[in-house]
Amino acid sequence: MFKNVPGPVLMIGSSVCFATGGMLVKSVPWPAFAINGMRCIIAALVIMAYMKLSGTRFRVNRTVAIGAVCLCATTFLYAVANKLTTAGNVIVLQFTSPIFVMLWSRLFFKKRPKRLDILACVFVFAGVIVFFIDSLSAGNMLGNALAIMSGATFAGVYLMNEGKGAHPLSSVLLADFMSFIISVPWLFKTDFPATGAKGWISILILGLVQVGVAYVFFTEGIKKTRPVTASLLSVVEVVLNPVLAAVFMNETLSPLSYIGAFIIVVSVTAYNVILARLGSGTAEEERKSQ
């Protein structure tokens, strides 16, 4: 279905969908675990529909299970962190994932990061720090710590297409069901009638778009994109998340934020232009060559 769509384009599309998360999670008056479980079961329906339309069969093996556990942990850590600290803090701290991608690649796949990857990370992180220099000190420390942990587990999600027998869509579907099952006790304690129209609309968008459609784009894009490249492209979410909060939640952006955004966009664009000129292979091509 997305055969002719470049991997980076799909990864950017997934980041745009992911970026709605911080704003929407805060607008639902439920416990974090209940929000995550409900959005994931809705997303599971989207994933199953896509697998049916694309003729994709569900698979279960060790690699699929590891990817599912990483994703399940990421969604819970993200939801809880958003309730404990600012949406901006969560997304910028989760963006530590490129460093963890390099670390996990070295530890588990014996791959050394390329100099270009490291250089791109340095410039992108510099932009991220400038973007959030006025807000990184704010927020709950536990929430900030959980956000960093979500960066570590999200790195595992980026790498779930690397192992033998990997099948990202199956990992996502399994993770969605795992998340829903874990959240059941909190769902029983949730006051659904008092949620209100705004809360239910937010839940539906979280499930259909922020998780469901986002991971359809993500799983198709990651097949055609190197893990480090994919994680760096998630910078779109880093910038767009607080912008949406500024537009819909009346939060303000400082002049430094605009400078940081400029550094980030230029760095990621230059990185991908250089990769294209060097003719770097996709994640799938690299895996087949091993």
Steps between C-alpha positions, in 0.01 A plus 500: 500500500793734574743331263592816308509733802857571627576373850597843641168647379308231688714555812424873489130419458512278809674777697226749407239255632702429816530874567133528593557276803614750764211737442235225482620294799477807725144570383364162619410491874594133546793321666795466265472120484131521407572750222777283360290183509202657326706669228689176437190282459360753249837501323496119490181516292674738257804271473283190445302679228823604327643147521178363350504752213869448427481120527751494788495199732563528873823334618638414842865429575773619735584815305134597465447449873803713595378781273154477658638520853708808408201671342265408786748647750543813286128576481451461875808704590393775260143515635607507866778754439252732327287502813800579726693763304455738207429369150809686377726334756366154414560528129845658521620244754353214298706631211806350667401192298765549223774458762336184628457374142878525455561337839260208446630453142853471636406267788255268324581528126876577523457808280722802544328837446621689196671836544219669310243352741692627803551845346131526411404402856728770643346776287143379549542473877650850503188625323274313741679651802466851354133433419420403858761701693226702671293199610731207570535599866124491552288195575497204730831311526328158500319593180829613345669173601216294350527704178870408470411135562244523219783619275696185586205268430401691185849432367409132521193572288717661231718188500213249489546464124864399543477151651442168327130438436409863573146607412424855624124490441468184708710659774274805505179294506632278779612807698155658467329193644760472777444865591123456511518190722737671745271804519177310578514559882527877442221497242264350761579797728439762229190719512397474134168694525684804640756507218312743280498544121846661489654209689341235277599683181858519632500126578374417150765718335768349726400148397424554132770752407762548774556123538313315222583695182833611648622142537374398157725774357777410746509126427497555124757779518744319729537225236653756264689719748814441708421497877719800584354696207148409608559608859649830387199565277282478811626855565185607312302383801735683736433832330133451411389373843560832685380698196163323522495568873567867426215517247235297685602538866618864490858415589762743368819439300811707575738648237754233603246235406488628144882504482511143632240390245709653220814312617306174517337530159826599327694218672251227413461625143877513446540154655247343263637681193849369579364149559324510163819608324700228673240244395453353850287186503166461672452306820360205306792495256752516783330214683496280187869563440600372846 
